[in-house]
Amino acid sequence: MLHKNHLHHVTEFAVGLLFGLGLMLSGMTDPGKVIGFLDLFGNWDPSLALVMGGAIMVGVFAFTVAKKRTTTFLGGVLRFPTNADIDKKLVIGSLMFGAGWGLAGFCPGPALVSMADGQPKALVFVLAMLVGMLGFELMDRFVHSPRKAKLNAA
């Protein structure tokens, strides 16, 4: 019999595998297809709009069901973010995400799937993404947090 934690891990693995397969089948792991979708004024490929539309429909349904619940299907606590502020960090992060997606044709999920599939460009993207995440953490910890602490102490 599976222990409750093992069941969570098996479920997480299965959901991740399903997500990765969906990314592969939809073409989201092909940087050329993604860049073709983003090229609105050139040789535009609208096929990923159907993928995104389908994902939005599934998401709307899933969040409608989830908002009525307080626990996950496996019994864990279900919490939703409460912060709805649009601040400078969110806008800058969104612009950086969009620029990276447009330049490389990858965003984090598809890049990880493509890297596991052996695409060298995806490996470079994931390494650059990890360096960026580490850089953000270091800046936040050693630059931004001390500034906030100083302002709060004053």
C-alpha positions in Angstrom: 0.0 0.0 0.0 1.3 3.5 -0.8 2.0 5.9 2.0 0.2 9.3 1.7 3.5 11.1 0.9 4.3 8.5 -1.8 0.9 9.0 -3.3 1.5 12.7 -3.5 4.9 12.1 -5.2 3.3 9.6 -7.7 0.5 12.1 -8.4 3.0 15.0 -8.9 5.1 12.8 -11.2 2.0 11.8 -13.3 0.7 15.4 -13.6 4.2 16.6 -14.6 4.5 13.8 -17.1 1.1 14.6 -18.6 2.0 18.3 -18.7 5.3 17.6 -20.4 3.6 15.3 -23.0 1.0 18.0 -23.6 3.8 20.6 -24.2 5.5 18.2 -26.7 2.3 17.3 -28.6 1.2 20.9 -28.8 4.4 22.2 -30.3 5.3 24.4 -27.3 8.8 22.8 -27.1 9.6 23.8 -30.7 11.2 27.3 -30.5 10.6 27.8 -34.2 6.9 27.2 -33.8 6.8 29.6 -30.8 8.7 32.3 -32.6 6.4 31.8 -35.6 3.4 32.4 -33.3 5.0 35.5 -31.8 5.8 36.9 -35.3 2.6 38.8 -35.8 3.8 41.0 -38.7 5.8 38.3 -40.5 5.0 34.7 -41.2 2.5 34.3 -38.3 1.6 30.8 -37.2 -1.7 31.0 -35.2 -1.8 27.3 -34.2 -0.5 27.9 -30.7 -3.4 30.3 -30.1 -5.6 27.2 -30.1 -3.3 25.5 -27.6 -3.4 28.6 -25.3 -7.2 28.9 -25.8 -7.6 25.3 -24.7 -5.3 25.8 -21.7 -7.3 28.9 -20.7 -10.6 26.9 -20.9 -9.2 24.1 -18.8 -7.8 26.6 -16.3 -11.1 28.5 -15.9 -12.9 25.3 -15.2 -10.2 24.0 -12.8 -10.0 27.3 -10.8 -13.8 27.5 -10.7 -13.9 24.1 -9.0 -10.8 24.7 -6.9 -12.1 28.0 -5.5 -15.0 26.1 -3.9 -12.6 23.8 -2.1 -10.4 24.2 0.9 -8.4 21.0 0.4 -6.7 19.3 -2.6 -8.1 16.0 -4.0 -5.4 14.3 -1.9 -6.3 16.1 1.3 -3.6 18.8 1.3 -4.3 22.4 2.2 -5.4 24.5 -0.7 -4.4 28.1 -0.7 -4.6 30.8 -3.3 -2.5 33.9 -3.5 -4.1 37.0 -2.1 -1.8 39.7 -3.5 -3.4 41.2 -6.7 -1.1 44.2 -6.8 0.5 45.1 -10.1 3.8 46.6 -9.0 7.1 47.5 -10.7 8.6 44.1 -10.0 5.7 42.3 -11.7 5.8 44.5 -14.7 9.6 44.3 -15.1 9.5 40.5 -14.6 6.7 40.1 -17.2 8.7 42.2 -19.7 11.8 40.1 -19.1 9.8 36.9 -19.4 8.2 38.0 -22.7 11.6 39.2 -24.1 13.2 35.9 -23.2 10.3 33.9 -24.7 10.4 36.0 -27.9 14.2 35.8 -28.3 14.7 32.2 -27.4 11.3 30.6 -28.2 11.3 28.9 -24.8 9.6 29.6 -21.5 10.5 27.6 -18.4 8.2 24.6 -18.7 8.8 23.8 -22.4 12.6 24.5 -21.9 12.8 21.8 -19.2 11.0 19.3 -21.4 13.1 20.2 -24.4 16.3 19.9 -22.3 15.2 16.4 -21.2 14.6 15.6 -24.9 18.2 16.5 -25.6 17.9 19.9 -27.3 21.2 21.8 -26.8 19.5 25.2 -27.1 17.2 24.3 -24.3 20.1 23.4 -22.1 21.7 26.8 -22.7 18.3 28.5 -22.0 17.8 26.6 -18.7 21.3 27.4 -17.6 20.8 31.1 -18.4 17.4 30.9 -16.6 19.0 29.4 -13.5 21.8 32.1 -13.5 19.1 34.7 -13.7 17.1 33.2 -10.9 20.3 33.0 -8.7 21.1 36.6 -9.6 17.6 37.7 -8.6 17.9 35.8 -5.3 21.3 37.4 -4.5 20.1 40.9 -5.4 17.0 40.5 -3.3 18.9 39.0 -0.3 21.9 41.3 -0.3 20.7 44.6 -2.0 16.9 44.9 -1.7 16.2 43.3 1.7 18.9 45.4 3.5 17.5 48.6 1.9 14.0 47.7 3.1 15.3 46.9 6.6 17.0 50.3 6.7 13.9 52.2 5.5 11.8 50.4 8.1 14.2 51.1 10.9 14.3 54.8 10.1 
